[in-house]
Amino acid sequence: MNNRSKKVDIVKLVGVALFTAIVVVLQYLGSFIKFGPFSISLVLVPIVIGAALYGRTAGAWLGFVFSVVVLLQPDTALFYQANFAGTIITVLLKGTLAGFLAGVVYKALEKKNVTLAVIAAAFTCPVVNTGIFLLGSVVFFMDTIKTWANGTNVFVFMIVGLVGFNFLFELVVNILLSPVIVRLIQLGTKAKIKSV
């Protein structure tokens, strides 16, 4: 392995470690910001950025770390009571796949247009995260959600009550911030590697 490869590997290792720490901190901080009964996920932005900069495996890792932190938070207790195994499966799948697929989408479009690739990845991450949450809710928590809906249409309750505003917030924040941050990091990284 030549010196340039070692430097790039070290940059990737340090970058993924840094984004791992950011994911943990943002998820814990995000748990204090509530809209309705659940907290929002500010953490999807660093997952998208990590997936774009370091690949789908890094995206999957960052999504997995996000999932583990979610499993340790008080909001998750409501779901543990309904179905412990279903909670673990749903949460681990939604975070890990959201990060992985964001990386896949980015890589597929990167050569055509980097900005478009980041925007597509930023769109994919919250859609997958929310989609798997909704699917897991139908499969594992439907009886509990019927109780929460209190006689209203269950699917309307799920879309409006459980994910509505949170999903829109996460989607807009991801699409606005991710392309700008990725571009800034890429510019800074290229300049740093060339100077070393």
Buried (B, 14 or more C-beta within 10 A) or exposed (E): EEEEEEEBEEBBEEBBEEBBEBBBBBBBEBBEEEEEEBBBBBBBBBBBBBBBBBBBEBBBBBBBBBBBBBBEBEEBEBBEEBBEEBBBBBBBBBBBBBBBBBBBBBBEBBEEEBEEBBBBBBBBBBBBBBBBBBEBBEEBBBEBBEEBBEEEEBEEBBBEBBBBEBBEBBBEBBBEBBBEBBBEBBEEBEEEEEEE
